[in-house]
Amino acid sequence: MLPHNFLVDSHCHLDFPDYAGNLDAVVARARSAGVGVCVSIGTELARFPGVKAVAEKFPHVWCTVGVHPHEAEKELLDDEAALLAEAVHPKVVGIGETGLDYYYEHAPRQQQRSNFRSHISAGRKSGLPVIVHTRDADDDTIEILRDEMGKGAFTGLIHCFTGTQRLADAALEMGLYISVSGIATFKNSTALRDVIKTVPLERLLVETDAPYLAPVPHRGKTNEPAFVVHTANMLAELKAVSPGELAAATTENFFRLFSKVQRPDA
């Protein structure tokens, strides 16, 4: 039985091999922890059938289709067509993750930028939100988002936000949302928490990015959607609201942004 103010894990990777043979238990633990919806994120078109299969198996798991910036060289898109073809599936509720990662640079920057624009075009044409991954690439991320927004409005979020105040302000100005992961619970994330304090409650979402980035007190372990509760509790304290108020706000924000997702029954 879900609580009235249930939480949503807006970004996880349930198709990853970390959960092989254990996925039923992981999904059950999430629901027991009060997590009513999970969105399993696509990172490669070649692996998308597995992402889709997980979403089809569980009523309260949805998915997105996209090419992670790390994979941009391996899966360079000519345009948005391949993404739009998958976006019609009833369980596909977002485009991405996409964006720019200049920290690891596993793919050439120009190819990352090209794929980013193709994803935004798919988001604009499908009406689905764009899930943006950005690391050490604030300037180019802001430039591309503003340029593309000038071509026609689209919706989306900065996932696993670890950026600067400037990035947060720019994203909010463009109408985007900001999603907070377990990184914000880490002891050395004071500067990040200071930025998150400035984000209006009505523009925040919570996520795990599981199996990565387990929040305190599970840091170093395999992350899973149930652990989003710890990030939400930290965020409630940071925003000076009750855990119930935080859950209600972030969940409403999620359904406003991910309008294709059906609300779960209790």
C-alpha positions as a Markdown table, in Angstrom:
| # | Residue | x | y | z |
|---|---|---|---|---|
| 1 | Met | 0.0 | 0.0 | 0.0 |
| 2 | Leu | 1.6 | 3.3 | -1.1 |
| 3 | Pro | 1.5 | 6.2 | 1.3 |
| 4 | His | -0.6 | 9.3 | 0.2 |
| 5 | Asn | 2.6 | 11.3 | -0.3 |
| 6 | Phe | 4.6 | 8.7 | -2.2 |
| 7 | Leu | 8.0 | 9.4 | -3.8 |
| 8 | Val | 9.2 | 9.0 | -7.4 |
| 9 | Asp | 12.6 | 7.9 | -8.5 |
| 10 | Ser | 12.8 | 10.0 | -11.7 |
| 11 | His | 16.1 | 8.5 | -12.9 |
| 12 | Cys | 17.5 | 4.9 | -12.5 |
| 13 | His | 18.9 | 2.2 | -14.7 |
| 14 | Leu | 17.0 | -1.0 | -13.9 |
| 15 | Asp | 18.2 | -2.8 | -17.0 |
| 16 | Phe | 21.8 | -2.7 | -15.8 |
| 17 | Pro | 23.5 | -6.0 | -15.0 |
| 18 | Asp | 23.9 | -4.9 | -11.4 |
| 19 | Tyr | 20.3 | -6.1 | -10.9 |
| 20 | Ala | 20.4 | -9.3 | -12.8 |
| 21 | Gly | 18.4 | -12.0 | -11.0 |
| 22 | Asn | 17.4 | -9.5 | -8.3 |
| 23 | Leu | 15.1 | -7.1 | -10.1 |
| 24 | Asp | 11.8 | -8.3 | -8.7 |
| 25 | Ala | 13.1 | -7.8 | -5.2 |
| 26 | Val | 14.6 | -4.3 | -6.0 |
| 27 | Val | 11.3 | -3.1 | -7.4 |
| 28 | Ala | 9.4 | -4.6 | -4.5 |
| 29 | Arg | 11.7 | -2.9 | -2.0 |
| 30 | Ala | 11.1 | 0.4 | -3.7 |
| 31 | Arg | 7.3 | 0.1 | -3.4 |
| 32 | Ser | 7.7 | -0.9 | 0.3 |
| 33 | Ala | 9.8 | 2.2 | 0.9 |
| 34 | Gly | 7.0 | 4.4 | -0.5 |
| 35 | Val | 8.4 | 4.9 | -4.0 |
| 36 | Gly | 5.4 | 4.7 | -6.3 |
| 37 | Val | 7.0 | 5.3 | -9.7 |
| 38 | Cys | 10.5 | 4.6 | -11.2 |
| 39 | Val | 11.8 | 5.8 | -14.5 |
| 40 | Ser | 14.4 | 3.6 | -16.0 |
| 41 | Ile | 16.6 | 5.6 | -18.3 |
| 42 | Gly | 17.9 | 4.7 | -21.8 |
| 43 | Thr | 21.6 | 5.1 | -22.5 |
| 44 | Glu | 22.1 | 3.3 | -25.8 |
| 45 | Leu | 19.7 | 2.5 | -28.7 |
| 46 | Ala | 21.3 | -1.0 | -29.0 |
| 47 | Arg | 20.3 | -1.7 | -25.4 |
| 48 | Phe | 16.9 | -0.1 | -25.5 |
| 49 | Pro | 15.0 | -3.4 | -26.0 |
| 50 | Gly | 16.2 | -4.3 | -22.5 |
| 51 | Val | 15.1 | -1.0 | -21.0 |
| 52 | Lys | 11.7 | -1.3 | -22.6 |
| 53 | Ala | 11.3 | -4.9 | -21.4 |
| 54 | Val | 11.8 | -3.8 | -17.8 |
| 55 | Ala | 9.2 | -1.1 | -18.1 |
| 56 | Glu | 6.8 | -3.5 | -19.8 |
| 57 | Lys | 7.2 | -6.0 | -16.9 |
| 58 | Phe | 6.4 | -3.7 | -14.0 |
| 59 | Pro | 3.2 | -1.5 | -14.0 |
| 60 | His | 4.9 | 1.4 | -12.1 |
| 61 | Val | 8.2 | 1.4 | -14.0 |
| 62 | Trp | 8.4 | 3.7 | -17.1 |
| 63 | Cys | 11.3 | 4.4 | -19.4 |
| 64 | Thr | 13.1 | 6.8 | -21.7 |
| 65 | Val | 14.9 | 6.4 | -24.9 |
| 66 | Gly | 18.2 | 8.0 | -25.6 |
| 67 | Val | 22.0 | 7.9 | -26.2 |
| 68 | His | 24.2 | 8.9 | -23.3 |
| 69 | Pro | 26.9 | 11.4 | -24.2 |
| 70 | His | 29.5 | 8.7 | -23.5 |
| 71 | Glu | 28.0 | 6.7 | -26.3 |
| 72 | Ala | 27.8 | 9.5 | -28.9 |
| 73 | Glu | 30.6 | 8.3 | -31.0 |
| 74 | Lys | 29.3 | 4.7 | -31.1 |
| 75 | Glu | 25.7 | 5.8 | -31.7 |
| 76 | Leu | 25.9 | 9.1 | -33.6 |
| 77 | Leu | 22.4 | 10.2 | -34.7 |
| 78 | Asp | 21.7 | 11.7 | -38.1 |
| 79 | Asp | 18.6 | 13.3 | -36.7 |
| 80 | Glu | 15.7 | 12.7 | -34.3 |
| 81 | Ala | 14.0 | 9.9 | -36.3 |
| 82 | Ala | 15.3 | 6.9 | -34.4 |
| 83 | Leu | 14.3 | 8.4 | -31.1 |
| 84 | Leu | 10.8 | 9.4 | -32.3 |
| 85 | Ala | 10.2 | 5.9 | -33.6 |
| 86 | Glu | 10.6 | 4.5 | -30.1 |
| 87 | Ala | 8.9 | 7.4 | -28.3 |
| 88 | Val | 5.5 | 6.3 | -29.5 |
| 89 | His | 5.6 | 3.2 | -27.2 |
| 90 | Pro | 3.2 | 3.7 | -24.3 |
| 91 | Lys | 5.8 | 3.2 | -21.6 |
| 92 | Val | 8.3 | 5.6 | -23.1 |
| 93 | Val | 7.9 | 8.9 | -21.2 |
| 94 | Gly | 11.0 | 10.9 | -21.9 |
| 95 | Ile | 13.9 | 11.5 | -24.3 |
| 96 | Gly | 17.5 | 10.9 | -23.1 |
| 97 | Glu | 19.6 | 10.8 | -21.2 |
| 98 | Thr | 21.5 | 13.1 | -23.4 |
| 99 | Gly | 23.8 | 16.1 | -23.0 |
| 100 | Leu | 27.5 | 16.8 | -22.6 |
| 101 | Asp | 30.2 | 15.2 | -20.4 |
| 102 | Tyr | 33.5 | 17.0 | -20.7 |
| 103 | Tyr | 34.8 | 15.3 | -17.5 |
| 104 | Tyr | 35.3 | 11.8 | -18.9 |
| 105 | Glu | 35.2 | 12.8 | -22.6 |
| 106 | His | 34.4 | 9.2 | -23.7 |
| 107 | Ala | 33.2 | 10.7 | -27.0 |
| 108 | Pro | 34.3 | 13.7 | -29.1 |
| 109 | Arg | 32.7 | 16.9 | -28.0 |
| 110 | Gln | 31.3 | 17.8 | -31.4 |
| 111 | Gln | 29.5 | 14.4 | -31.6 |
| 112 | Gln | 28.1 | 14.9 | -28.1 |
| 113 | Arg | 26.8 | 18.3 | -29.1 |
| 114 | Ser | 25.2 | 17.0 | -32.3 |
| 115 | Asn | 23.5 | 14.1 | -30.5 |
| 116 | Phe | 22.3 | 16.6 | -27.8 |
| 117 | Arg | 20.6 | 18.7 | -30.4 |
| 118 | Ser | 18.9 | 15.6 | -32.0 |
| 119 | His | 17.5 | 14.6 | -28.6 |
| 120 | Ile | 16.1 | 18.1 | -28.0 |
| 121 | Ser | 14.5 | 18.0 | -31.5 |
| 122 | Ala | 12.9 | 14.7 | -30.5 |
| 123 | Gly | 11.7 | 16.2 | -27.3 |
| 124 | Arg | 10.2 | 19.1 | -29.0 |
| 125 | Lys | 8.4 | 17.0 | -31.7 |
| 126 | Ser | 7.2 | 14.3 | -29.3 |
| 127 | Gly | 6.2 | 16.6 | -26.4 |
| 128 | Leu | 8.2 | 14.4 | -24.0 |
| 129 | Pro | 10.7 | 15.9 | -21.6 |
| 130 | Val | 14.5 | 15.9 | -22.3 |
| 131 | Ile | 16.7 | 14.3 | -19.6 |
| 132 | Val | 19.9 | 16.3 | -19.6 |
| 133 | His | 23.2 | 15.0 | -18.4 |
| 134 | Thr | 25.9 | 17.7 | -18.0 |
| 135 | Arg | 29.3 | 17.5 | -16.3 |
| 136 | Asp | 32.1 | 20.0 | -16.6 |
| 137 | Ala | 30.2 | 21.5 | -19.6 |
| 138 | Asp | 28.1 | 24.3 | -18.2 |
| 139 | Asp | 28.9 | 26.9 | -20.9 |
| 140 | Asp | 28.2 | 24.7 | -23.9 |
| 141 | Thr | 25.1 | 23.1 | -22.1 |
| 142 | Ile | 23.6 | 26.6 | -21.5 |
| 143 | Glu | 24.4 | 27.7 | -25.0 |
| 144 | Ile | 22.8 | 24.7 | -26.7 |
| 145 | Leu | 19.7 | 24.8 | -24.5 |
| 146 | Arg | 19.2 | 28.5 | -25.1 |
| 147 | Asp | 19.8 | 28.2 | -28.9 |
| 148 | Glu | 17.4 | 25.2 | -29.1 |
| 149 | Met | 14.8 | 26.9 | -26.9 |
| 150 | Gly | 14.9 | 29.8 | -29.4 |
| 151 | Lys | 13.9 | 27.3 | -32.2 |
| 152 | Gly | 10.8 | 26.2 | -30.3 |
| 153 | Ala | 9.9 | 25.4 | -26.7 |
| 154 | Phe | 10.6 | 22.0 | -25.1 |
| 155 | Thr | 10.5 | 20.7 | -21.6 |
| 156 | Gly | 13.1 | 18.8 | -19.6 |
| 157 | Leu | 15.3 | 18.6 | -16.5 |
| 158 | Ile | 19.0 | 18.7 | -15.5 |
| 159 | His | 19.4 | 15.2 | -14.0 |
| 160 | Cys | 21.7 | 14.5 | -11.1 |
| 161 | Phe | 22.4 | 18.2 | -10.7 |
| 162 | Thr | 26.0 | 18.9 | -9.6 |
| 163 | Gly | 26.5 | 22.2 | -11.5 |
| 164 | Thr | 27.0 | 25.8 | -10.7 |
| 165 | Gln | 24.6 | 28.5 | -9.6 |
| 166 | Arg | 24.8 | 29.9 | -13.1 |
| 167 | Leu | 23.7 | 26.6 | -14.6 |
| 168 | Ala | 20.8 | 26.3 | -12.1 |
| 169 | Asp | 19.7 | 29.9 | -12.8 |
| 170 | Ala | 19.9 | 29.4 | -16.6 |
| 171 | Ala | 17.9 | 26.1 | -16.4 |
| 172 | Leu | 15.2 | 27.6 | -14.2 |
| 173 | Glu | 15.0 | 30.7 | -16.5 |
| 174 | Met | 14.3 | 28.4 | -19.4 |
| 175 | Gly | 11.6 | 26.6 | -17.5 |
| 176 | Leu | 13.5 | 23.4 | -16.9 |
| 177 | Tyr | 13.5 | 21.3 | -13.7 |
| 178 | Ile | 16.4 | 20.3 | -11.5 |
| 179 | Ser | 16.7 | 16.7 | -10.2 |
| 180 | Val | 18.7 | 15.9 | -7.1 |
| 181 | Ser | 20.6 | 12.7 | -6.5 |
| 182 | Gly | 22.4 | 11.1 | -3.6 |
| 183 | Ile | 25.5 | 13.2 | -4.3 |
| 184 | Ala | 23.8 | 16.0 | -2.5 |
| 185 | Thr | 23.9 | 13.9 | 0.7 |
| 186 | Phe | 27.7 | 13.5 | 0.6 |
| 187 | Lys | 29.7 | 15.3 | 3.3 |
| 188 | Asn | 31.8 | 17.2 | 0.7 |
| 189 | Ser | 28.7 | 18.5 | -1.2 |
| 190 | Thr | 28.2 | 21.7 | 0.8 |
| 191 | Ala | 28.6 | 24.0 | -2.3 |
| 192 | Leu | 26.0 | 21.9 | -4.2 |
| 193 | Arg | 23.6 | 22.0 | -1.3 |
| 194 | Asp | 23.9 | 25.8 | -1.3 |
| 195 | Val | 22.9 | 25.9 | -4.9 |
| 196 | Ile | 20.0 | 23.5 | -4.3 |
| 197 | Lys | 18.7 | 25.8 | -1.5 |
| 198 | Thr | 18.0 | 28.5 | -4.1 |
| 199 | Val | 15.9 | 26.2 | -6.4 |
| 200 | Pro | 12.2 | 26.7 | -5.8 |
| 201 | Leu | 10.5 | 23.7 | -4.4 |
| 202 | Glu | 8.1 | 23.6 | -7.3 |
| 203 | Arg | 11.0 | 22.9 | -9.7 |
| 204 | Leu | 12.7 | 20.1 | -7.9 |
| 205 | Leu | 12.7 | 16.3 | -8.5 |
| 206 | Val | 14.5 | 13.5 | -6.7 |
| 207 | Glu | 16.3 | 10.5 | -8.2 |
| 208 | Thr | 18.9 | 7.8 | -7.4 |
| 209 | Asp | 20.8 | 7.3 | -10.7 |
| 210 | Ala | 20.9 | 3.8 | -9.4 |
| 211 | Pro | 22.9 | 1.6 | -9.5 |
| 212 | Tyr | 25.3 | 4.5 | -9.0 |
| 213 | Leu | 25.7 | 7.2 | -6.3 |
| 214 | Ala | 24.0 | 5.6 | -3.3 |
| 215 | Pro | 23.2 | 8.3 | -0.8 |
| 216 | Val | 24.3 | 8.5 | 2.8 |
| 217 | Pro | 24.0 | 6.1 | 4.8 |
| 218 | His | 24.4 | 3.6 | 1.9 |
| 219 | Arg | 27.3 | 5.3 | 0.2 |
| 220 | Gly | 29.6 | 2.8 | -1.6 |
| 221 | Lys | 26.9 | 0.2 | -1.9 |
| 222 | Thr | 24.9 | -0.7 | -5.0 |
| 223 | Asn | 22.2 | 2.0 | -5.2 |
| 224 | Glu | 18.5 | 1.2 | -5.8 |
| 225 | Pro | 15.3 | 3.1 | -6.1 |
| 226 | Ala | 14.3 | 2.5 | -2.4 |
| 227 | Phe | 17.2 | 4.7 | -1.4 |
| 228 | Val | 15.7 | 7.8 | -2.9 |
| 229 | Val | 14.0 | 8.2 | 0.5 |
| 230 | His | 17.3 | 9.3 | 2.0 |
| 231 | Thr | 17.9 | 12.0 | -0.6 |
| 232 | Ala | 14.3 | 13.2 | -0.2 |
| 233 | Asn | 14.7 | 13.4 | 3.6 |
| 234 | Met | 17.9 | 15.5 | 3.2 |
| 235 | Leu | 16.2 | 17.7 | 0.7 |
| 236 | Ala | 13.3 | 18.3 | 3.1 |
| 237 | Glu | 15.6 | 19.4 | 5.8 |
| 238 | Leu | 17.5 | 21.6 | 3.3 |
| 239 | Lys | 14.3 | 23.3 | 2.2 |
| 240 | Ala | 12.8 | 23.5 | 5.7 |
| 241 | Val | 9.7 | 21.5 | 4.9 |
| 242 | Ser | 8.4 | 18.2 | 6.3 |
| 243 | Pro | 9.3 | 14.9 | 4.4 |
| 244 | Gly | 5.6 | 14.6 | 3.5 |
| 245 | Glu | 5.6 | 18.1 | 2.0 |
| 246 | Leu | 8.8 | 17.4 | 0.1 |
| 247 | Ala | 7.4 | 14.1 | -1.3 |
| 248 | Ala | 4.1 | 15.8 | -2.3 |
| 249 | Ala | 5.9 | 18.6 | -4.1 |
| 250 | Thr | 8.5 | 16.6 | -5.9 |
| 251 | Thr | 5.9 | 14.0 | -7.0 |
| 252 | Glu | 3.5 | 16.7 | -8.3 |
| 253 | Asn | 6.5 | 18.3 | -10.2 |
| 254 | Phe | 7.2 | 14.9 | -11.7 |
| 255 | Phe | 3.7 | 14.3 | -13.0 |
| 256 | Arg | 3.6 | 17.9 | -14.3 |
| 257 | Leu | 6.8 | 17.3 | -16.3 |
| 258 | Phe | 6.3 | 13.6 | -17.2 |
| 259 | Ser | 2.7 | 14.0 | -18.2 |
| 260 | Lys | 2.6 | 10.7 | -20.1 |
| 261 | Val | 3.1 | 8.7 | -16.9 |
| 262 | Gln | -0.1 | 7.3 | -15.3 |
| 263 | Arg | -0.5 | 7.8 | -11.6 |
| 264 | Pro | -0.3 | 4.6 | -9.6 |
| 265 | Asp | -3.2 | 3.3 | -7.6 |
| 266 | Ala | -2.6 | 2.8 | -3.9 |
